[in-house]
Amino acid sequence: MRSGFGGIIFGIILGLLIPALAAYAYFRFGYAPVATSAAPMPFEKMAAKMALKARINSEAPKSAPIPADEPNLLAGVQIYRQDCAVCHGEPGKAATNIAKGMFPNPPQLFVHTVSDDPVGTTYWKVVNGIRMTGMPAFKPALSDTQSWQVSLLLANADTLPASVLSALSQPMTGAANAPAAAPGTNSDTSNDKSGSISPKHSGK
């Protein structure tokens, strides 16, 4: 009786150890794909999508605290073109070389829009980023208002007014092509956490 029970326990332990050792060997000896050109790991896409969907469903806001009006959409254009377009593209333009070389390829958001997604889903992705995709978290760089502005732009990508579409098509020149100053750094203007822009005092 005891011998049989001991055999069962041994079988359970062995059944747990073999997959664990196989997984360790898979990574330890270089079988796991790490290059962007390599095929995904077994079940990688399924596991990643499952985990992402569950986290967003539990944490994403249900509605935006600001309206999708023209001023907010135009502000979203500036943020998108400065921080997002290099990976996610612009209307009527081909994907950049950076986007083509990433894995997974970032969606071109004016070709395959996210207008069917709740705006809170896009906001969650902007603020938190997504691991192992190249999608960074913009929470350290953008105010909450700015994150909502660019999220509203993308949520309404297929119904944007003419003025916003025109702003998206303008050449990137001057200040629009310069990187944003991180909050709290020394610059002529600074983005506070309310999303407003106020001049720095010279102290005179």
N, C-alpha and C positions, 0 to 999 in steps of 0.2 A: 504494500500500500504506500509506504513512505517512499520506496524506490520509484514507483510510478509518479507520485506527486513531484519528486525531485526532478524527474525527467521532463515533466511539463514546465516547471520553472526554468530549467536549463534551456528548453526549446524557446520559451518566450524571450529570455535574455539574448539568446543567439539570434533570434528573429529581429530583435531591436538593434543589435550590434552590427550585423551584416550591412543593412542599408546605411547606417551611420558611417561605417568604415568605407563603403563604396562612395558615398558623397564626399568624404574627406579626400579620398584618392582622386576623385574627379577634379577637385580644385587644386589639390597639392601637386599633382603631376601635369598640370597645364592642359587638361582636356576641356576646361570651361572656356567658352568664347569670351574674349575681352576686347577684341578689335571691333571698331564700328562696322567693318565690312563683313564680320562673321555672322553666321546664322544665330538666331536666339537660342538660349538654352531650352531644354525640354520643359514645357509648362510655364516658361518665363512670362509670356504675354498674358496667359490666363491668370496666373497668380498676381501679377502686377495690377491688372485691371480690377480683379476682385478686391484687393486690398485698398486700392485708390477709391473705388466706388463706395466701399463701406465707410472709409474715413470721411469722405466728402458728404455722404448722406447724414452723418452724425454731427458734422461740424459746420457745414456751409450755412451762411445766413439765408433766410427765406426771402428777403426782399432788400432792395437798395435804400439807403437812407437819404439819397439825393435823387432829383428827377433826371430823366434822360432828355434834358432840354439842350438847346443849341450851345450855350456857353459851356456846359459840362462835356458835351460831345467834342467840341473844338479843343477843349483842354485835353481830352482823351487822345485826340489826334497827335498832339505834340509829344505826349508821353509815349504813345505807341511807336511813332516814327523814331524817337530817340532810343528807346530801350527794347522794342519788340520786333520791329520790321526786319532787322538783319536775319532773324531766324524764321519769322512767321510771314514775311512777305508783305507786299503792297499791291493795291488793285492794279491789274493789268500788267504786272511785272513778273518775270520768271523768278523762281527760287534762287537765292544767292548760293555761291559756292560753299559758304559756311553751312547753310541749311542742307545742302546736298551731301555733305560729309558727315552729318550727325547720325547717331543711332539711338533711338528710333528717329526717323526723319520728322522734324517738327511740322505740324499741320500748317498749311498755307491758309491763313484765317480769312482771306477774302476770296478764296476758292471754295474751301470746305468750311463754311462759317459755323460758329457755335451759337447761332441765334435760336436754335431749338433748345439749348441748355438753359436752365435757370441762371440768372445773372449772378446769383450767389455762388454757383459752381465755378464760374470763371474767376470771380473775386478770390475764392479760396486758392485757386491755382496761382494767381498773381501774387498773393501774399505769402503763400507757403512754399511754392515751387514743387517739383516732383523729382524725387530721387532717381538717379541713374538714367535720366532722360536728357540732361542738359538744360532743363527748365529751372532757372534760379528762383529763389525767394526774393521778392522785391520789398518785403516788409522793412528791411534796414534802409532802403533807399527812397521809398515813396511814402508820402503821408497816406493816411487811410482814405482821405477824400480823393487823392490822385489814383489810388488803386481802384476805387469805385468808378472814377471817370473813365479810365481805360477799359474797365470791365463793361461799362454801359455802352461804350463805343462798339465793342465786339459783340455784345448781345443784340445790337441793333444794326449789325453790319449790312444786312440785306434791305434795310429801309432807311438809310441815312439821307438827310436832307442834302440839297445841292451844295450848300455852303460847306458842309463837312466833307463831302466827296471832293470838292475843289481844293480844300486844305490838304487832303491826303495826296493830291497829285502835284502839289507845289514842289519845286526843287529843294533839296536839303542844302541850305546855305547858312553861313554865319552862325548865330547862336543856336539855331535849330540843329546844327550838326555837331555841337559841342557836348561833351558828357555832362550830365547833371552833377552839381555839387552835392555831396552828401550832407544831410541835415547837420547843422552845427559847425560846418567848415567855413573858413573865411572866404567870402565872395561878395560881389556887389549886391546880389539878392540871395535870399535864403528861403527855402520852402519850409514853413512851419508845419506842425502836425495837424493843423486844421486845413491845410491845403492852400492857404493864402500865401501871397508873395509880398514880402515887406522889405524895404531897403534897410541895409545895415547902417547904423549911425557911425559917423566918423569920429565922434567924441569931441568935436569942436563946439 
